[in-house]
Amino acid sequence: MKIVKYKLHLNLILNTQVFFVLTIYYRSKNQYLFRSMFQNFYKYRLRKAFYLNDTLTVSKQLLGKYLVRKYEGYYLCGKIVETEAYLGDTDPACHAYGRITPRNSILFMEGGIAYVYFIYGNYFCFNVVTEKKGTGAAVLIRALEPVTGSETMKLLRGKIKKEHDLTNGPAKLCLAFGIDGKLNGTDLQSKDIFISRDSVKENFTVAVSRRIGIEKGSHFPYRFFIKDNPFVTRHKLNKEIITEIKP
């Protein structure tokens, strides 16, 4: 009887040790894979010149690119599936419309930096500043399709009803990626947050509609999204497509 108990106890110890070793191994392996993927994405990050093009062009060309964020040792990545363009002093919905203020001064800097603003007293929105210095324009990243780090995203987001709800909105993706005001003005060439392209171009149809959740300038067709992608913001305008851009 004592021998049986001893064998059971020994097996328990051995199994625990094996489990511990395997856990360390797989964590190390995953971290290695994440680091390798991160380095690859950083290699193919969009250069400064990309952001200096006109805002509508940048807004369309950002679709299918990857937003990459380094968050407390984890690498989070999501494919951009929806954007909105905001065009300086010709667009009353743009924060740069009217005059330069402490809040919108980032928008008038040279393109290629992050513009992160606070909204509704609770949430942040992540934008990419575009064009040359003094223009005052940006692209709002409206939705992402998670690629890596989804478990960390879920922890940061909290309870979600459906998988597709994780990052299908500007405030949601900021929560999921740990994006807040501290990143406002960050150079998108940094390793903290940047946007990367794939080594192989993906073919998809770009749908164009009016923008969501604004009153002034709501008639402008400045919203772009990957047609039929399930991670796009759920909205009635998804069916009110003005035009489509084929690959």
C-alpha positions as a Markdown table, in Angstrom:
| # | Residue | x | y | z |
|---|---|---|---|---|
| 1 | Met | 0.0 | 0.0 | 0.0 |
| 2 | Lys | 2.8 | 2.4 | 0.9 |
| 3 | Ile | 4.6 | 1.5 | -2.3 |
| 4 | Val | 1.5 | 2.4 | -4.4 |
| 5 | Lys | 1.2 | 5.7 | -2.5 |
| 6 | Tyr | 4.9 | 6.4 | -3.1 |
| 7 | Lys | 4.6 | 5.7 | -6.8 |
| 8 | Leu | 1.5 | 7.9 | -7.1 |
| 9 | His | 3.3 | 10.7 | -5.3 |
| 10 | Leu | 6.4 | 10.3 | -7.5 |
| 11 | Asn | 4.3 | 10.3 | -10.7 |
| 12 | Leu | 2.5 | 13.5 | -9.5 |
| 13 | Ile | 5.9 | 15.2 | -8.9 |
| 14 | Leu | 7.2 | 14.1 | -12.3 |
| 15 | Asn | 4.0 | 15.1 | -14.1 |
| 16 | Thr | 4.1 | 18.5 | -12.4 |
| 17 | Gln | 7.8 | 19.0 | -13.4 |
| 18 | Val | 7.1 | 17.9 | -17.0 |
| 19 | Phe | 4.1 | 20.3 | -17.2 |
| 20 | Phe | 6.3 | 23.1 | -15.8 |
| 21 | Val | 9.1 | 22.4 | -18.3 |
| 22 | Leu | 6.6 | 22.3 | -21.2 |
| 23 | Thr | 4.9 | 25.5 | -20.1 |
| 24 | Ile | 8.3 | 27.3 | -20.0 |
| 25 | Tyr | 9.2 | 25.8 | -23.4 |
| 26 | Tyr | 6.0 | 26.8 | -25.1 |
| 27 | Arg | 6.0 | 30.3 | -23.6 |
| 28 | Ser | 9.6 | 30.8 | -24.8 |
| 29 | Lys | 8.7 | 29.4 | -28.2 |
| 30 | Asn | 5.7 | 31.7 | -28.5 |
| 31 | Gln | 7.8 | 34.7 | -27.3 |
| 32 | Tyr | 10.4 | 33.8 | -29.9 |
| 33 | Leu | 7.7 | 33.6 | -32.6 |
| 34 | Phe | 6.2 | 36.9 | -31.6 |
| 35 | Arg | 9.6 | 38.5 | -31.6 |
| 36 | Ser | 10.4 | 37.1 | -35.0 |
| 37 | Met | 7.1 | 38.3 | -36.4 |
| 38 | Phe | 7.6 | 41.7 | -34.8 |
| 39 | Gln | 11.0 | 42.1 | -36.3 |
| 40 | Asn | 9.6 | 41.1 | -39.7 |
| 41 | Phe | 6.8 | 43.6 | -39.4 |
| 42 | Tyr | 9.2 | 46.3 | -38.3 |
| 43 | Lys | 11.4 | 45.6 | -41.3 |
| 44 | Tyr | 8.4 | 46.2 | -43.6 |
| 45 | Arg | 7.0 | 49.2 | -41.7 |
| 46 | Leu | 5.7 | 52.1 | -43.8 |
| 47 | Arg | 8.3 | 54.8 | -44.3 |
| 48 | Lys | 7.7 | 58.5 | -43.7 |
| 49 | Ala | 7.1 | 59.2 | -47.4 |
| 50 | Phe | 4.0 | 57.1 | -47.4 |
| 51 | Tyr | 2.2 | 59.4 | -45.0 |
| 52 | Leu | 3.1 | 62.6 | -46.9 |
| 53 | Asn | 0.7 | 61.7 | -49.8 |
| 54 | Asp | -2.7 | 63.2 | -49.9 |
| 55 | Thr | -5.0 | 62.1 | -47.1 |
| 56 | Leu | -7.6 | 60.3 | -49.3 |
| 57 | Thr | -5.0 | 58.3 | -51.0 |
| 58 | Val | -3.4 | 57.3 | -47.6 |
| 59 | Ser | -6.8 | 56.4 | -46.2 |
| 60 | Lys | -7.4 | 53.9 | -49.0 |
| 61 | Gln | -3.9 | 52.6 | -49.0 |
| 62 | Leu | -3.8 | 51.9 | -45.3 |
| 63 | Leu | -6.4 | 49.2 | -45.8 |
| 64 | Gly | -4.8 | 45.8 | -45.6 |
| 65 | Lys | -1.8 | 47.2 | -43.7 |
| 66 | Tyr | -0.9 | 46.1 | -40.1 |
| 67 | Leu | -1.0 | 48.2 | -37.0 |
| 68 | Val | 1.6 | 46.8 | -34.6 |
| 69 | Arg | 1.9 | 47.8 | -30.9 |
| 70 | Lys | 4.4 | 46.8 | -28.3 |
| 71 | Tyr | 2.5 | 46.5 | -25.0 |
| 72 | Glu | 4.2 | 45.5 | -21.8 |
| 73 | Gly | 6.4 | 42.9 | -23.5 |
| 74 | Tyr | 3.7 | 41.6 | -25.8 |
| 75 | Tyr | 3.3 | 42.3 | -29.5 |
| 76 | Leu | -0.2 | 43.1 | -30.7 |
| 77 | Cys | -1.0 | 43.2 | -34.4 |
| 78 | Gly | -4.2 | 43.8 | -36.3 |
| 79 | Lys | -5.0 | 44.3 | -40.0 |
| 80 | Ile | -6.5 | 47.6 | -40.9 |
| 81 | Val | -9.9 | 47.0 | -42.4 |
| 82 | Glu | -11.6 | 50.4 | -42.1 |
| 83 | Thr | -10.5 | 54.0 | -42.2 |
| 84 | Glu | -11.9 | 57.6 | -42.4 |
| 85 | Ala | -10.2 | 60.6 | -43.9 |
| 86 | Tyr | -10.3 | 64.1 | -42.3 |
| 87 | Leu | -9.1 | 66.9 | -44.5 |
| 88 | Gly | -8.0 | 70.0 | -42.7 |
| 89 | Asp | -9.7 | 73.4 | -43.3 |
| 90 | Thr | -12.0 | 72.1 | -46.0 |
| 91 | Asp | -13.7 | 69.6 | -43.7 |
| 92 | Pro | -15.8 | 70.8 | -40.8 |
| 93 | Ala | -15.6 | 67.4 | -39.2 |
| 94 | Cys | -11.8 | 67.6 | -38.9 |
| 95 | His | -10.3 | 68.7 | -35.6 |
| 96 | Ala | -8.0 | 71.0 | -37.7 |
| 97 | Tyr | -10.9 | 72.9 | -39.1 |
| 98 | Gly | -10.9 | 76.6 | -38.1 |
| 99 | Arg | -7.7 | 77.4 | -36.1 |
| 100 | Ile | -4.8 | 75.8 | -34.4 |
| 101 | Thr | -5.3 | 74.9 | -30.7 |
| 102 | Pro | -3.3 | 73.0 | -28.1 |
| 103 | Arg | -5.5 | 70.0 | -28.8 |
| 104 | Asn | -5.1 | 69.9 | -32.6 |
| 105 | Ser | -1.6 | 71.2 | -33.0 |
| 106 | Ile | -0.3 | 67.7 | -33.6 |
| 107 | Leu | -2.4 | 67.6 | -36.8 |
| 108 | Phe | -0.4 | 70.4 | -38.3 |
| 109 | Met | 2.9 | 68.6 | -37.9 |
| 110 | Glu | 4.5 | 66.6 | -40.8 |
| 111 | Gly | 2.7 | 63.4 | -41.6 |
| 112 | Gly | 3.8 | 60.1 | -40.1 |
| 113 | Ile | 3.0 | 60.6 | -36.4 |
| 114 | Ala | 0.1 | 59.4 | -34.2 |
| 115 | Tyr | -2.8 | 61.7 | -33.2 |
| 116 | Val | -4.6 | 60.2 | -30.3 |
| 117 | Tyr | -7.6 | 62.1 | -28.8 |
| 118 | Phe | -10.0 | 61.6 | -26.0 |
| 119 | Ile | -13.7 | 61.3 | -26.7 |
| 120 | Tyr | -17.0 | 61.0 | -24.7 |
| 121 | Gly | -15.0 | 61.3 | -21.5 |
| 122 | Asn | -14.0 | 57.6 | -21.6 |
| 123 | Tyr | -12.4 | 56.6 | -24.8 |
| 124 | Phe | -9.4 | 57.2 | -27.2 |
| 125 | Cys | -9.3 | 57.3 | -31.0 |
| 126 | Phe | -6.1 | 56.6 | -33.0 |
| 127 | Asn | -5.3 | 58.6 | -36.1 |
| 128 | Val | -2.4 | 58.9 | -38.5 |
| 129 | Val | -1.3 | 62.4 | -39.3 |
| 130 | Thr | -0.9 | 62.9 | -43.1 |
| 131 | Glu | 0.6 | 65.3 | -45.7 |
| 132 | Lys | 3.2 | 68.0 | -45.3 |
| 133 | Lys | 3.7 | 70.2 | -42.2 |
| 134 | Gly | 1.0 | 72.9 | -41.8 |
| 135 | Thr | -1.8 | 70.9 | -43.6 |
| 136 | Gly | -3.8 | 69.7 | -40.7 |
| 137 | Ala | -5.1 | 66.4 | -41.9 |
| 138 | Ala | -5.3 | 62.8 | -40.6 |
| 139 | Val | -6.8 | 59.3 | -41.1 |
| 140 | Leu | -8.8 | 57.7 | -38.4 |
| 141 | Ile | -8.2 | 54.0 | -38.0 |
| 142 | Arg | -11.8 | 52.7 | -37.4 |
| 143 | Ala | -11.4 | 49.0 | -37.3 |
| 144 | Leu | -8.9 | 46.1 | -37.2 |
| 145 | Glu | -8.9 | 42.4 | -37.8 |
| 146 | Pro | -6.8 | 40.8 | -35.0 |
| 147 | Val | -3.7 | 39.0 | -36.2 |
| 148 | Thr | -1.6 | 38.2 | -33.1 |
| 149 | Gly | -2.0 | 38.8 | -29.4 |
| 150 | Ser | -5.8 | 38.4 | -29.4 |
| 151 | Glu | -5.8 | 36.9 | -25.8 |
| 152 | Thr | -4.0 | 40.0 | -24.5 |
| 153 | Met | -6.5 | 42.2 | -26.5 |
| 154 | Lys | -9.4 | 40.4 | -24.8 |
| 155 | Leu | -7.9 | 41.0 | -21.4 |
| 156 | Leu | -7.5 | 44.7 | -22.1 |
| 157 | Arg | -11.0 | 45.0 | -23.6 |
| 158 | Gly | -12.9 | 43.0 | -21.0 |
| 159 | Lys | -16.0 | 41.0 | -21.7 |
| 160 | Ile | -17.1 | 40.9 | -25.4 |
| 161 | Lys | -20.2 | 39.4 | -26.8 |
| 162 | Lys | -18.7 | 38.2 | -30.1 |
| 163 | Glu | -15.2 | 37.6 | -31.5 |
| 164 | His | -15.8 | 40.2 | -34.2 |
| 165 | Asp | -16.6 | 42.8 | -31.6 |
| 166 | Leu | -13.0 | 42.9 | -30.3 |
| 167 | Thr | -11.7 | 45.6 | -32.5 |
| 168 | Asn | -14.5 | 46.7 | -34.8 |
| 169 | Gly | -14.6 | 50.4 | -33.8 |
| 170 | Pro | -12.1 | 53.1 | -33.1 |
| 171 | Ala | -12.6 | 53.2 | -29.3 |
| 172 | Lys | -12.6 | 49.3 | -29.1 |
| 173 | Leu | -9.3 | 48.9 | -30.9 |
| 174 | Cys | -7.7 | 51.5 | -28.7 |
| 175 | Leu | -8.8 | 49.6 | -25.6 |
| 176 | Ala | -7.7 | 46.3 | -27.1 |
| 177 | Phe | -4.2 | 47.7 | -28.0 |
| 178 | Gly | -3.7 | 49.7 | -24.8 |
| 179 | Ile | -3.6 | 53.0 | -26.8 |
| 180 | Asp | -4.1 | 56.1 | -24.8 |
| 181 | Gly | -3.0 | 59.8 | -24.8 |
| 182 | Lys | 0.6 | 58.9 | -23.9 |
| 183 | Leu | 1.0 | 57.9 | -27.6 |
| 184 | Asn | -0.2 | 61.2 | -28.9 |
| 185 | Gly | 2.6 | 62.6 | -31.2 |
| 186 | Thr | 4.5 | 59.3 | -31.3 |
| 187 | Asp | 6.6 | 58.9 | -34.5 |
| 188 | Leu | 5.3 | 55.9 | -36.4 |
| 189 | Gln | 8.8 | 54.9 | -37.1 |
| 190 | Ser | 9.2 | 53.9 | -33.4 |
| 191 | Lys | 9.0 | 50.4 | -32.1 |
| 192 | Asp | 6.3 | 51.3 | -29.6 |
| 193 | Ile | 3.7 | 51.6 | -32.4 |
| 194 | Phe | 3.9 | 51.6 | -36.2 |
| 195 | Ile | 2.2 | 50.4 | -39.3 |
| 196 | Ser | 3.6 | 47.7 | -41.6 |
| 197 | Arg | 2.8 | 46.2 | -45.0 |
| 198 | Asp | 2.8 | 42.6 | -45.9 |
| 199 | Ser | 5.5 | 41.2 | -48.2 |
| 200 | Val | 2.8 | 40.0 | -50.6 |
| 201 | Lys | 0.0 | 42.4 | -51.6 |
| 202 | Glu | -3.6 | 41.2 | -50.7 |
| 203 | Asn | -6.4 | 41.7 | -53.2 |
| 204 | Phe | -9.7 | 43.0 | -52.0 |
| 205 | Thr | -12.5 | 45.3 | -52.9 |
| 206 | Val | -12.5 | 48.7 | -51.2 |
| 207 | Ala | -16.0 | 50.0 | -50.4 |
| 208 | Val | -16.6 | 53.8 | -50.0 |
| 209 | Ser | -19.3 | 55.4 | -47.9 |
| 210 | Arg | -20.1 | 58.4 | -45.8 |
| 211 | Arg | -18.4 | 58.7 | -42.4 |
| 212 | Ile | -20.0 | 57.4 | -39.2 |
| 213 | Gly | -21.1 | 59.4 | -36.1 |
| 214 | Ile | -20.7 | 63.0 | -37.3 |
| 215 | Glu | -23.1 | 65.8 | -38.3 |
| 216 | Lys | -21.0 | 68.4 | -40.0 |
| 217 | Gly | -19.4 | 67.1 | -43.2 |
| 218 | Ser | -21.4 | 63.9 | -43.1 |
| 219 | His | -22.0 | 64.0 | -46.8 |
| 220 | Phe | -18.4 | 63.5 | -47.8 |
| 221 | Pro | -17.5 | 60.0 | -49.1 |
| 222 | Tyr | -14.5 | 59.7 | -46.9 |
| 223 | Arg | -15.0 | 56.3 | -45.3 |
| 224 | Phe | -13.2 | 53.3 | -46.7 |
| 225 | Phe | -13.4 | 49.7 | -45.7 |
| 226 | Ile | -12.7 | 46.2 | -47.0 |
| 227 | Lys | -15.9 | 44.9 | -48.4 |
| 228 | Asp | -17.5 | 41.9 | -46.6 |
| 229 | Asn | -14.8 | 41.8 | -43.9 |
| 230 | Pro | -16.6 | 40.8 | -40.7 |
| 231 | Phe | -14.4 | 43.0 | -38.5 |
| 232 | Val | -15.6 | 46.2 | -40.1 |
| 233 | Thr | -17.8 | 48.4 | -37.8 |
| 234 | Arg | -21.4 | 47.2 | -37.9 |
| 235 | His | -23.4 | 50.0 | -39.3 |
| 236 | Lys | -26.2 | 50.7 | -41.8 |
| 237 | Leu | -23.8 | 52.6 | -44.0 |
| 238 | Asn | -22.1 | 49.3 | -44.8 |
| 239 | Lys | -25.1 | 48.8 | -47.2 |
| 240 | Glu | -25.1 | 52.3 | -48.5 |
| 241 | Ile | -22.0 | 52.0 | -50.6 |
| 242 | Ile | -21.3 | 55.0 | -52.8 |
| 243 | Thr | -18.7 | 53.3 | -55.0 |
| 244 | Glu | -16.4 | 50.3 | -55.0 |
| 245 | Ile | -12.7 | 50.2 | -55.9 |
| 246 | Lys | -11.8 | 46.8 | -57.4 |
| 247 | Pro | -8.3 | 45.3 | -57.0 |
